């Protein structure tokens, strides 16, 4: 990553049900849920530990893939926003029971991380928001 050999980080979100994951190594569907854990794990273990800057992580997870594949839109006044808002100071323990995804398979259960997602917008419309009163999530 630091020498530019790896220029992006992406996830293969694999939201398989518990039943699909319970058939043993050879017969179970492969993959884990990465969508809900990637940023906080990388932020906690790379940015907070001084391996990368926050700007470098944003480039790896957003800017570089957007440029490479010609996807997304720039964040600009008058343009519909596609964005995610994180509280970088909030620390929490990863609990798959809190995932919005159907898939709950993760090797990161119990990990303490920083960077809780608060809001996701698509085309300028909030599509997910954390309910701060009850710590529940709302898919809008």
Secondary structure, DSSP 4 states (H G I P E B T S, - for coil): -TTSSS-----------TTTT-SHHHHSPP----TTTHHHHHIIIIITTTSS-HHHHHIIIIIHHHHHHT-S----TTSPP-EEEEEEEEEEE--GGG-SSS----TTTT-EEEEEEEEEEETTEEEEEEETTTTEEEE-
